[in-house]
Amino acid sequence: MYKNRMNARDTFLSAGQVKAEVPVSISESWSRSLSYKIDPNLRKTPEVLNQMDVHILQESSLLYHAYQSIIPKIQSFIHTKYSIMLADHKARLLHVNADHQLMELLTSFNAVPGGVWSEELCGTTAFGTTLVAGQPVVIHDAQHFCESWQNISCAGVPIFHPITKQVIGVLDLTSFAEDFPAHALVLTQTVAKSMEMEIFNQLQIHRLYLENTFLEKELSIANDLLVAIDLEGQIVRSNDPITSDQQEWCNRFDWQHFFQSCQEQSDLSLLSTIVQTERPLPFSTDPATGRLQLVYYKNRLIGTLVQMRRQPSRSAKIVEIADNPSQNRGLPYKGTAKEMVGKSLQWLGLLQKLDKVAGRDMSVLLIGESGTGKEVLSQYIHEHSLRRHKPFVAVNCAAFAHDLVASELFGYAPGTFTGGLKEGKVGLFEVADGGTLFLDEIAELPLSIQAMLLRVLQEKQVTRIGEYKARPLDIRIVAASNKDLKKMADAGQFRLDLYYRLNSIELKVPPLRERKEDIVPMAEHFLGAHRHGSFVYRLMPDTMDTLRLYDWPGNVRELKNAIEHAVVFAEDDRIFPWHIPDMIQESTKKIEDSKRLLQPTPLDDERTQIVEALNDSRYNYTKAAKLLGISRGTLYNKIKKYEIT
């Protein structure tokens, strides 16, 4: 077969004739190679990018990242005699995976990352020919136009953009001609399809990230028009209903060319991580018209936010609504901090954000330590939303056994489970239909359930286990976690697409130790729950100091428990330090002792030492005398001397 293919190539080069057994894709490529004046004796590609350019290409390439995700999963199926190579739409190699002798041969050709293998440079190859043909191509040994790489055979498969359907790269399987497998094309096509699915998943994540960036920006503007546009020039989100006029305005500008130039500019500054995201509108000569913000995800440009001034009449109308929140979305206007306990800047800032978010029907992710009050905040969001008259359902995802989570959340049909309810069960999603579902500790959901949850959120319908009929669902999700979900997603412990679906708005809930000025007002609020008529518990000054000094690792929940403890042991309406749990007293005493070591009490201030010893011992004279290192009788005399009552 090799001799036949060699004779066919020689006949073409010498006489310009094509034998019948030569595939059309090969003969057409030979003709193009002649027109490009390719030297049949070319020994290597004449163009290789430098390492910096290769790094920039890899970091900004959807192809490369999809390849990196797929290859480890199929590595065991790829024989060591094969090489898997990836090239972009310009036939620039992004990655080469080969072993030993084959790698040495490929390196001698400059078939290395950065090598350019277009037909214009190298003649008939799996990379360049596949890109031109737009379809899979197999090139056996002598079918290569250049003689230098006729001892290898290759299968090239185009990779298509899952949305635009344009060819964005080539996946190639290469081996020595004698080792070339009969199933080479099928194997390469399988891997290419897996890459296209991975690219689609990445694009979905990019869209969610672009939407989330839009929603965060929307909260910070008052009257301007804000539009999110993806790399294809399509409007993803707008703070006005998307109309045909808007899309027509968007279509009049060449967004793809604009994004390409922006990516090239950002590529130059990628290694130094300096990327200018804010810039004037490219389609307006008046800077006052608005601004454009480029949106990047992991160093890859994924779209832009366009912010423009509205027409005056439209602006006036929006300002009027914004200045009177009671008319906006039918919500009762309430103050931000008045209904929640706390006066620290962190707390007041969080409440202001909650007030803005509550009226917008979007998912919210609350991140904070255990006991910071995330469920209370989720109820606040619900009660200040349009859904306030519908159910609020709180679910602790960590409380379910893994094999019961799906049935609890999504419900099940009659007869699905042995021992289950005969009539089946309505899931918590359906119970919360029309209202708000609070998913606490969402990081504890198994990955399989996360996939089911993502499907429900995307399709806005739920299917009970054991049924095939999907039920429409109108629900708002507020999720909460005490873990960093982004880090978990990067580590493969949480679905990245679900993370971006949940955190349309992500709010950090500060721990109690970071807002010390809220501790006493909150403690007094909890004491107020035990008020009986005119009888009101009071925090003594020393008690306030003790509460402020403690770090509260259990946050608000621990503070509430401490106040409950104090109420039980209080003799009257006064709450002294010794009424709060011993663990808190011991912790604060250690802190006070360390402060004394750093700032010793003057020796002549004997009265202060005695008062502190009495307080520390709860006025137990024997213990106080022992702390002071004196006898009990001496202590009595000094108490009388200093008139300590």
Secondary structure as the mmCIF struct_conf table of DSSP 4:
data_model
#
loop_
_struct_conf.conf_type_id
_struct_conf.id
_struct_conf.beg_label_comp_id
_struct_conf.beg_label_asym_id
_struct_conf.beg_label_seq_id
_struct_conf.end_label_comp_id
_struct_conf.end_label_asym_id
_struct_conf.end_label_seq_id
HELX_RH_AL_P HELX_RH_AL_P1 TYR A 2 ALA A 15
TURN_TY1_P TURN_TY1_P1 ALA A 20 GLU A 21
BEND BEND1 VAL A 22 VAL A 22
HELX_RH_AL_P HELX_RH_AL_P2 VAL A 24 SER A 35
TURN_TY1_P TURN_TY1_P2 TYR A 36 LYS A 37
TURN_TY1_P TURN_TY1_P3 PRO A 40 ASN A 41
BEND BEND2 LYS A 44 LYS A 44
BEND BEND3 PRO A 46 PRO A 46
STRN STRN1 VAL A 48 VAL A 48
HELX_RH_AL_P HELX_RH_AL_P3 GLN A 51 SER A 60
HELX_RH_AL_P HELX_RH_AL_P4 LEU A 62 ILE A 74
HELX_RH_3T_P HELX_RH_3T_P1 GLN A 75 PHE A 77
BEND BEND4 ILE A 78 ILE A 78
TURN_TY1_P TURN_TY1_P4 THR A 80 LYS A 81
STRN STRN2 SER A 83 ASP A 88
TURN_TY1_P TURN_TY1_P5 HIS A 89 LYS A 90
STRN STRN3 ARG A 92 ARG A 92
STRN STRN4 LEU A 93 ASN A 97
HELX_RH_AL_P HELX_RH_AL_P5 HIS A 100 SER A 108
TURN_TY1_P TURN_TY1_P6 PHE A 109 ASN A 110
BEND BEND5 VAL A 112 VAL A 112
TURN_TY1_P TURN_TY1_P7 PRO A 113 GLY A 114
STRN STRN5 GLY A 115 VAL A 116
HELX_RH_AL_P HELX_RH_AL_P6 GLU A 119 CYS A 122
BEND BEND6 GLY A 123 THR A 124
HELX_RH_AL_P HELX_RH_AL_P7 ALA A 126 ALA A 133
TURN_TY1_P TURN_TY1_P8 GLY A 134 GLY A 134
BEND BEND7 GLN A 135 GLN A 135
STRN STRN6 VAL A 137 ILE A 139
HELX_RH_3T_P HELX_RH_3T_P2 ASP A 141 GLN A 143
BEND BEND8 HIS A 144 CYS A 146
HELX_RH_3T_P HELX_RH_3T_P3 GLU A 147 TRP A 149
TURN_TY1_P TURN_TY1_P9 GLN A 150 ASN A 151
STRN STRN7 ILE A 152 PHE A 160
TURN_TY1_P TURN_TY1_P10 PRO A 162 THR A 164
STRN STRN8 VAL A 167 PHE A 176
HELX_RH_3T_P HELX_RH_3T_P4 ALA A 177 ASP A 179
TURN_TY1_P TURN_TY1_P11 ALA A 182 HIS A 183
HELX_RH_AL_P HELX_RH_AL_P8 ALA A 184 LEU A 219
TURN_TY1_P TURN_TY1_P12 SER A 220 SER A 220
BEND BEND9 ALA A 222 ASP A 224
STRN STRN9 LEU A 225 ASP A 230
TURN_TY1_P TURN_TY1_P13 LEU A 231 GLU A 232
BEND BEND10 GLY A 233 GLY A 233
STRN STRN10 ILE A 235 SER A 238
BEND BEND11 ASN A 239 ASP A 240
HELX_RH_AL_P HELX_RH_AL_P9 SER A 244 ASN A 251
TURN_TY1_P TURN_TY1_P14 ARG A 252 ARG A 252
BEND BEND12 PHE A 253 PHE A 253
HELX_RH_AL_P HELX_RH_AL_P10 TRP A 255 SER A 269
TURN_TY1_P TURN_TY1_P15 LEU A 270 THR A 273
STRN STRN11 GLU A 278 PRO A 280
TURN_TY1_P TURN_TY1_P16 PRO A 282 PHE A 283
BEND BEND13 THR A 285 THR A 285
HELX_RH_3T_P HELX_RH_3T_P5 PRO A 287 THR A 289
STRN STRN12 GLY A 290 TYR A 297
TURN_TY1_P TURN_TY1_P17 LYS A 298 ASN A 299
STRN STRN13 ARG A 300 MET A 308
HELX_LH_PP_P HELX_LH_PP_P1 ARG A 309 GLN A 311
HELX_RH_AL_P HELX_RH_AL_P11 PRO A 312 ASP A 323
HELX_RH_3T_P HELX_RH_3T_P6 PRO A 325 GLN A 327
BEND BEND14 ASN A 328 ASN A 328
TURN_TY1_P TURN_TY1_P18 ARG A 329 GLY A 330
HELX_LH_PP_P HELX_LH_PP_P2 LEU A 331 TYR A 333
BEND BEND15 THR A 336 ALA A 337
TURN_TY1_P TURN_TY1_P19 LYS A 338 GLU A 339
BEND BEND16 MET A 340 VAL A 341
BEND BEND17 SER A 344 SER A 344
HELX_RH_AL_P HELX_RH_AL_P12 LEU A 345 ALA A 358
TURN_TY1_P TURN_TY1_P20 GLY A 359 GLY A 359
BEND BEND18 ARG A 360 ARG A 360
STRN STRN14 VAL A 364 ILE A 367
TURN_TY1_P TURN_TY1_P21 SER A 370 GLY A 371
BEND BEND19 THR A 372 THR A 372
HELX_RH_AL_P HELX_RH_AL_P13 LYS A 374 GLU A 383
TURN_TY1_P TURN_TY1_P22 HIS A 384 HIS A 384
BEND BEND20 SER A 385 SER A 385
TURN_TY1_P TURN_TY1_P23 LEU A 386 HIS A 389
BEND BEND21 LYS A 390 LYS A 390
STRN STRN15 PHE A 392 ASN A 396
HELX_RH_3T_P HELX_RH_3T_P7 CYS A 397 ALA A 399
BEND BEND22 PHE A 400 PHE A 400
TURN_TY1_P TURN_TY1_P24 HIS A 402 LEU A 404
HELX_RH_AL_P HELX_RH_AL_P14 VAL A 405 PHE A 410
STRN STRN16 GLY A 411 TYR A 412
TURN_TY1_P TURN_TY1_P25 PRO A 414 GLY A 415
BEND BEND23 THR A 416 PHE A 417
TURN_TY1_P TURN_TY1_P26 THR A 418 GLY A 419
BEND BEND24 GLY A 420 GLY A 420
TURN_TY1_P TURN_TY1_P27 LYS A 422 GLU A 423
STRN STRN17 LYS A 425 VAL A 426
HELX_RH_AL_P HELX_RH_AL_P15 LEU A 428 VAL A 431
TURN_TY1_P TURN_TY1_P28 ALA A 432 GLY A 434
BEND BEND25 GLY A 435 GLY A 435
STRN STRN18 THR A 436 ASP A 440
TURN_TY1_P TURN_TY1_P29 GLU A 441 GLU A 441
HELX_RH_3T_P HELX_RH_3T_P8 ILE A 442 GLU A 444
BEND BEND26 LEU A 445 LEU A 445
HELX_RH_AL_P HELX_RH_AL_P16 LEU A 447 GLU A 459
TURN_TY1_P TURN_TY1_P30 LYS A 460 LYS A 460
STRN STRN19 GLN A 461 THR A 463
STRN STRN20 ILE A 465 ILE A 465
TURN_TY1_P TURN_TY1_P31 GLY A 466 GLY A 466
STRN STRN21 ALA A 470 PRO A 472
STRN STRN22 ARG A 476 SER A 481
BEND BEND27 ASN A 482 LYS A 483
HELX_RH_AL_P HELX_RH_AL_P17 LEU A 485 ASP A 490
TURN_TY1_P TURN_TY1_P32 ALA A 491 GLY A 492
BEND BEND28 GLN A 493 PHE A 494
HELX_RH_AL_P HELX_RH_AL_P18 LEU A 496 LEU A 502
BEND BEND29 SER A 504 SER A 504
STRN STRN23 ILE A 505 LYS A 508
HELX_RH_3T_P HELX_RH_3T_P9 LEU A 512 GLU A 514
HELX_RH_3T_P HELX_RH_3T_P10 LYS A 516 ASP A 518
HELX_RH_AL_P HELX_RH_AL_P19 ILE A 519 GLY A 528
TURN_TY1_P TURN_TY1_P33 ALA A 529 HIS A 530
STRN STRN24 HIS A 532 HIS A 532
TURN_TY1_P TURN_TY1_P34 GLY A 533 SER A 534
STRN STRN25 PHE A 535 PHE A 535
STRN STRN26 ARG A 538 LEU A 539
HELX_RH_AL_P HELX_RH_AL_P20 PRO A 541 LEU A 549
BEND BEND30 TYR A 550 TYR A 550
TURN_TY1_P TURN_TY1_P35 PRO A 553 GLY A 554
HELX_RH_AL_P HELX_RH_AL_P21 ASN A 555 PHE A 569
BEND BEND31 GLU A 571 ASP A 573
STRN STRN27 ARG A 574 ILE A 575
HELX_RH_3T_P HELX_RH_3T_P11 PRO A 577 HIS A 579
BEND BEND32 ILE A 580 ILE A 580
HELX_RH_AL_P HELX_RH_AL_P22 ASP A 582 LEU A 598
BEND BEND33 GLN A 599 GLN A 599
HELX_LH_PP_P HELX_LH_PP_P3 PRO A 600 PRO A 602
TURN_TY1_P TURN_TY1_P36 LEU A 603 ASP A 604
HELX_RH_AL_P HELX_RH_AL_P23 GLU A 606 ASP A 616
TURN_TY1_P TURN_TY1_P37 SER A 617 TYR A 619
HELX_RH_AL_P HELX_RH_AL_P24 TYR A 621 LEU A 628
TURN_TY1_P TURN_TY1_P38 GLY A 629 GLY A 629
BEND BEND34 ILE A 630 ILE A 630
HELX_RH_AL_P HELX_RH_AL_P25 ARG A 632 LYS A 641
TURN_TY1_P TURN_TY1_P39 TYR A 642 GLU A 643
#
